[in-house]
Amino acid sequence: MLHKILLPLISSAFIMAGSAMAEIGPFNPETTKDDGRQLAEIVEDFNRPEQDLSILGTMTLLSGERTTDTRQVAIRQKAYGPTDRYVLRFLDSIKRGVTFLTIENEHTDNDQYLYIPALGRARKVAVNDRQNAFEDTDFSYEDLGGRKIDDYLHERRSDALFNGRECYRVEAISKDASARYPRQLSWIDKENFLPLQVRFFGRDGSLERVIVAGEVQKIEGIHIPFRTVAKDLKANHTTIIEARQALVNTGVDSMSFDPDRMGDTWR
């Protein structure tokens, strides 16, 4: 999940990504649309685990410089053929037990469900709510797996450095005129194809939100950012996810990815 936020196949995807990567040359104003789409597709698959990915971490929320909440969080990703499922659960704080599930679909919108223990059931997140904030954080539902490549038009922009790393830059324009963030600009690491920075622009063209990834570690061939920061510039509110542990291809069971079992205890 985290690599797709920045915002997560060792074998076939690496071969595919490697061959596609070889075709991406220096910035050329005449091929920006083809390059932009190609880069978006590589980012989608390059750091995808062969089987699954599990992350334990801490989420910290800040209003200005003041910490307002700290939550322990577990994140899981599991491959289902050509698509993935992602689940996030809060393990403590007032959000204890709140669970969020994304089910990728190949040819239709992804399905997203939110389970709140007090309600005792999962509700489906409406497609038109996916750019709204998730559970008081500075991540949107779309950041957490609701976005699809075909929802946007992608164009490559001139390459640039970010935190000393050489990056491709890709601008994504939403096909939905009513989108809360109709324009996004990403800095994509040329080596590991992680988006190291994503800037989100509002309908009036102003910069409203930023997500930055760092402290990248490579585990079992998967590049994982161990620190991800999302900031709402208008609200002066920040959400930080710091991973403590990441495990790849350990055989995560399918139970936690079932919408009808989102309240079950995790093994």
C-alpha positions as CSV (number, residue, x, y, z in Angstrom):
1,M,0.0,0.0,0.0
2,L,2.7,2.5,1.0
3,H,4.6,2.2,-2.3
4,K,1.4,3.0,-4.2
5,I,0.5,5.9,-1.9
6,L,3.8,7.6,-2.8
7,L,2.3,7.4,-1.5
8,P,3.6,-0.9,-2.2
9,L,6.1,-8.7,-8.7
10,I,9.4,-9.6,-7.6
11,S,9.8,-11.8,-10.7
12,S,7.6,-10.9,-13.6
13,A,7.1,-7.3,-12.5
14,F,10.8,-6.7,-12.2
15,I,11.3,-8.1,-15.7
16,M,8.5,-6.0,-17.1
17,A,9.6,-2.9,-15.2
18,G,13.2,-3.3,-16.2
19,S,12.4,-3.5,-19.9
20,A,10.0,-0.6,-19.7
21,M,12.6,1.4,-17.8
22,A,15.1,0.9,-20.6
23,E,12.7,2.6,-23.0
24,I,12.5,5.8,-20.8
25,G,15.1,8.1,-22.2
26,P,15.9,11.8,-21.5
27,F,13.0,14.2,-21.2
28,N,11.4,14.8,-24.6
29,P,8.6,17.4,-25.0
30,E,7.2,15.4,-27.9
31,T,6.7,12.2,-25.9
32,T,5.4,13.5,-22.6
33,K,2.0,11.7,-22.7
34,D,3.4,8.3,-23.6
35,D,6.2,8.6,-21.1
36,G,3.8,9.8,-18.3
37,R,1.5,6.9,-18.8
38,Q,4.4,4.4,-19.0
39,L,5.9,5.8,-15.7
40,A,2.5,5.5,-14.0
41,E,2.2,1.9,-15.0
42,I,5.8,1.1,-13.8
43,V,5.1,2.7,-10.4
44,E,2.0,0.6,-10.1
45,D,3.9,-2.7,-10.4
46,F,7.6,-2.2,-9.7
47,N,7.5,-2.7,-5.9
48,R,4.6,-5.1,-5.8
49,P,5.3,-8.2,-3.6
50,E,5.0,-11.6,-5.2
51,Q,2.7,-12.8,-2.4
52,D,2.2,-10.4,0.4
53,L,3.5,-7.5,2.6
54,S,3.0,-6.8,6.3
55,I,3.9,-3.6,8.1
56,L,3.7,-2.6,11.7
57,G,4.2,1.0,12.5
58,T,3.1,4.2,14.4
59,M,0.9,6.9,13.1
60,T,1.3,10.3,14.6
61,L,-1.1,13.2,14.1
62,L,-0.1,16.8,14.6
63,S,-2.0,20.1,14.6
64,G,0.7,22.6,13.9
65,E,3.5,21.4,16.1
66,R,1.2,19.8,18.8
67,T,0.7,16.0,18.8
68,T,-3.0,15.3,18.9
69,D,-3.0,11.5,18.7
70,T,-0.6,8.5,18.3
71,R,-1.9,5.3,16.9
72,Q,-0.3,1.9,16.4
73,V,-1.2,0.7,12.9
74,A,-0.9,-2.6,11.0
75,I,-0.9,-2.7,7.2
76,R,-1.2,-5.7,5.0
77,Q,-1.1,-6.3,1.3
78,K,-1.9,-9.5,-0.6
79,A,-1.7,-10.4,-4.2
80,Y,-4.8,-11.9,-5.9
81,G,-3.6,-12.7,-9.3
82,P,-3.2,-9.5,-11.3
83,T,-4.7,-7.4,-8.5
84,D,-4.0,-6.7,-4.9
85,R,-6.0,-6.2,-1.7
86,Y,-4.9,-3.8,1.1
87,V,-6.0,-3.6,4.7
88,L,-5.2,-1.2,7.4
89,R,-6.1,-1.5,11.1
90,F,-5.6,0.7,14.1
91,L,-4.4,-1.3,17.1
92,D,-5.0,1.2,19.9
93,S,-6.1,4.8,20.7
94,I,-9.7,5.9,20.3
95,K,-9.6,4.3,16.8
96,R,-8.8,0.9,18.1
97,G,-10.2,-1.8,15.8
98,V,-11.1,0.6,13.0
99,T,-10.2,-1.3,9.8
100,F,-10.0,-0.2,6.2
101,L,-10.0,-2.5,3.2
102,T,-9.3,-1.9,-0.5
103,I,-10.1,-4.5,-3.1
104,E,-8.5,-3.7,-6.5
105,N,-10.6,-4.5,-9.6
106,E,-9.1,-4.8,-13.1
107,H,-11.8,-3.1,-15.2
108,T,-14.0,-1.2,-12.7
109,D,-13.5,1.1,-9.7
110,N,-11.8,-0.4,-6.7
111,D,-14.0,-1.4,-3.8
112,Q,-13.2,0.2,-0.4
113,Y,-14.8,-0.7,3.0
114,L,-14.5,0.9,6.4
115,Y,-15.3,-1.1,9.5
116,I,-16.0,0.7,12.8
117,P,-16.3,-1.6,15.9
118,A,-19.1,0.5,17.5
119,L,-21.3,-0.1,14.4
120,G,-20.3,-3.8,14.1
121,R,-20.3,-3.9,10.3
122,A,-18.4,-2.6,7.3
123,R,-19.7,0.1,5.1
124,K,-18.7,0.7,1.5
125,V,-16.9,4.0,0.7
126,A,-18.6,5.9,-2.1
127,V,-16.5,6.6,-5.1
128,N,-17.2,10.4,-4.9
129,D,-15.9,10.4,-1.3
130,R,-12.4,9.0,-2.1
131,Q,-10.6,12.3,-2.1
132,N,-11.9,13.0,1.4
133,A,-9.7,12.6,4.5
134,F,-9.4,9.1,6.0
135,E,-10.2,9.0,9.8
136,D,-8.9,12.4,10.7
137,T,-5.6,11.9,8.9
138,D,-4.0,13.8,6.1
139,F,-4.3,10.8,3.8
140,S,-7.3,10.4,1.5
141,Y,-9.2,7.2,0.8
142,E,-7.7,7.5,-2.7
143,D,-4.2,7.6,-1.3
144,L,-4.9,4.3,0.4
145,G,-5.6,2.3,-2.7
146,G,-8.7,4.0,-4.3
147,R,-6.8,5.6,-7.2
148,K,-6.8,4.0,-10.6
149,I,-4.4,5.0,-13.4
150,D,-7.2,5.4,-15.9
151,D,-8.8,8.1,-13.6
152,Y,-6.1,10.5,-14.7
153,L,-4.2,11.8,-17.7
154,H,-0.5,11.5,-17.1
155,E,2.2,13.6,-18.6
156,R,5.9,13.6,-18.0
157,R,7.6,16.8,-16.9
158,S,11.2,17.7,-16.8
159,D,13.4,15.6,-14.5
160,A,14.5,17.0,-11.2
161,L,16.3,16.2,-8.0
162,F,14.5,15.5,-4.7
163,N,16.5,15.1,-1.5
164,G,19.6,14.4,-3.6
165,R,17.8,11.6,-5.6
166,E,17.4,11.8,-9.4
167,C,13.7,11.7,-10.2
168,Y,11.2,11.6,-13.0
169,R,8.4,14.0,-12.7
170,V,4.8,13.1,-13.7
171,E,1.8,15.4,-13.7
172,A,-1.6,13.7,-13.3
173,I,-4.8,15.5,-14.3
174,S,-8.1,14.1,-13.1
175,K,-10.7,13.2,-15.7
176,D,-13.3,14.2,-13.1
177,A,-13.9,17.9,-13.2
178,S,-15.4,17.9,-9.7
179,A,-12.3,16.3,-8.1
180,R,-11.1,17.9,-4.9
181,Y,-7.5,17.6,-6.1
182,P,-7.7,17.8,-9.9
183,R,-3.9,18.1,-10.4
184,Q,-1.1,16.1,-8.8
185,L,2.7,16.3,-9.4
186,S,4.9,13.4,-8.5
187,W,8.7,13.1,-8.1
188,I,9.5,9.4,-8.9
189,D,12.9,7.9,-7.9
190,K,14.7,6.8,-11.1
191,E,16.3,3.8,-9.3
192,N,13.4,2.3,-7.3
193,F,10.3,3.9,-8.9
194,L,9.0,5.1,-5.5
195,P,7.2,8.4,-5.5
196,L,9.3,10.4,-3.1
197,Q,7.0,13.5,-3.2
198,V,3.5,14.1,-4.4
199,R,2.0,17.5,-4.5
200,F,-1.8,17.9,-4.6
201,F,-3.4,21.1,-6.1
202,G,-6.9,22.3,-5.4
203,R,-9.5,23.5,-7.9
204,D,-8.1,27.1,-7.8
205,G,-4.6,25.8,-8.7
206,S,-3.1,26.4,-5.2
207,L,-1.0,23.8,-3.5
208,E,-3.1,22.2,-0.7
209,R,-1.5,19.0,0.3
210,V,1.9,17.2,0.1
211,I,3.0,13.6,0.8
212,V,6.7,12.9,1.2
213,A,8.4,9.4,1.5
214,G,11.8,8.7,3.0
215,E,14.1,6.3,4.9
216,V,13.6,3.7,2.1
217,Q,14.8,0.2,2.8
218,K,14.9,-2.8,0.4
219,I,13.4,-5.9,1.8
220,E,13.2,-9.1,-0.3
221,G,13.5,-7.0,-3.4
222,I,10.7,-4.5,-2.4
223,H,11.6,-0.9,-1.7
224,I,9.6,0.3,1.3
225,P,9.5,3.9,2.8
226,F,9.9,3.6,6.5
227,R,8.7,7.2,7.0
228,T,5.8,8.8,5.2
229,V,4.6,12.3,5.9
230,A,1.3,13.8,4.7
231,K,0.6,17.5,5.3
232,D,-2.5,19.5,4.7
233,L,-1.1,23.0,4.1
234,K,-4.4,24.8,4.5
235,A,-5.3,23.2,7.9
236,N,-1.6,23.1,9.1
237,H,-2.2,19.5,10.0
238,T,0.3,16.6,9.6
239,T,0.1,12.8,9.6
240,I,3.3,10.7,10.0
241,I,3.6,7.0,9.5
242,E,6.8,5.4,10.7
243,A,7.2,1.7,10.0
244,R,8.9,-0.4,12.7
245,Q,8.8,-3.7,11.0
246,A,8.2,-4.9,7.4
247,L,7.8,-8.5,6.3
248,V,7.5,-9.7,2.7
249,N,6.1,-13.0,1.4
250,T,5.3,-14.6,4.7
251,G,2.0,-16.3,3.8
252,V,-0.5,-13.8,5.2
253,D,-3.9,-15.5,5.5
254,S,-6.9,-14.3,3.4
255,M,-9.3,-13.8,6.2
256,S,-8.4,-10.2,6.9
257,F,-9.1,-9.3,3.2
258,D,-12.7,-10.4,3.3
259,P,-15.3,-7.6,3.7
260,D,-17.5,-9.8,5.7
261,R,-14.8,-10.6,8.3
262,M,-13.3,-7.2,8.9
263,G,-14.1,-7.3,12.6
264,D,-12.4,-10.6,13.2
265,T,-9.3,-10.9,15.3
266,W,-6.1,-11.0,13.2
267,R,-3.7,-13.9,13.4
